[in-house]
Amino acid sequence: MKGKGYVEFIANIDEIKDLADRGYSITAIHENLYNEKKITVLYKQFWKLCKIFEIKPKRIDSSRILNLIMEGKQKKEESSKKKSGKKNLSTGKLEFDNNPNNQDRHF
């Protein structure tokens, strides 16, 4: 009969494989499942089980990482355009223009 850690690992093996396929490290997967109380096995045993079942994080090529970074920057720029701030010269305070058309408010 296998131990409790083995049973917990098998019960979560689909999630473990999915996270590894998405590029998460074994350490990150263990930490996530451990914090969610889905497993109680310590990291060393978790790592051994991953090795037995040949679960390895897939490497993400550098071009994909660059694309993800650029997408994040574009989203950040888009959100900052929606919430652009202007300084009111009479009060010296930064005021945000929530009107996307910029027609109704003048500073």
Backbone hydrogen bonds, N-H to C=O, Kabsch-Sander energy under -0.5 kcal/mol:
donor,donor_aa,acceptor,acceptor_aa,energy
7,V,3,G,-1.9
8,E,4,K,-2.6
9,F,5,G,-2.3
10,I,6,Y,-2.6
11,A,7,V,-2.3
12,N,8,E,-1.2
12,N,9,F,-0.6
13,I,10,I,-1.1
16,I,12,N,-2.4
17,K,13,I,-2.7
18,D,14,D,-2.3
19,L,15,E,-2.6
20,A,16,I,-2.3
21,D,17,K,-2.6
22,R,18,D,-1.4
23,G,20,A,-1.4
24,Y,19,L,-2.3
29,I,25,S,-2.4
30,H,26,I,-2.6
31,E,27,T,-2.6
32,N,28,A,-2.4
33,L,29,I,-2.6
34,Y,30,H,-2.8
35,N,31,E,-2.5
36,E,32,N,-1.8
37,K,34,Y,-1.2
38,K,33,L,-2.7
39,I,33,L,-1.0
46,F,42,L,-2.3
47,W,43,Y,-3.2
48,K,44,K,-1.9
49,L,45,Q,-2.4
50,C,46,F,-2.3
51,K,47,W,-2.1
52,I,48,K,-2.5
53,F,49,L,-2.4
54,E,51,K,-1.0
55,I,50,C,-3.1
56,K,54,E,-0.7
58,K,20,A,-2.6
61,D,59,R,-0.5
64,R,61,D,-0.7
65,I,61,D,-1.8
66,L,62,S,-2.4
67,N,63,S,-2.1
68,L,64,R,-2.4
69,I,65,I,-2.3
70,M,66,L,-2.5
71,E,67,N,-2.5
72,G,68,L,-2.1
73,K,69,I,-2.2
74,Q,70,M,-2.4
75,K,71,E,-2.4
76,K,72,G,-2.1
77,E,73,K,-2.5
78,E,74,Q,-2.5
79,S,75,K,-2.3
80,S,76,K,-2.1
81,K,77,E,-1.9
82,K,78,E,-1.5
83,K,79,S,-1.1
84,S,81,K,-0.9
86,K,95,E,-3.1
88,N,86,K,-0.6
88,N,93,K,-2.8
89,L,87,K,-0.7
92,G,88,N,-3.1
95,E,86,K,-3.3
95,E,93,K,-0.6
97,D,84,S,-2.0
98,N,96,F,-0.9
102,N,99,N,-0.9
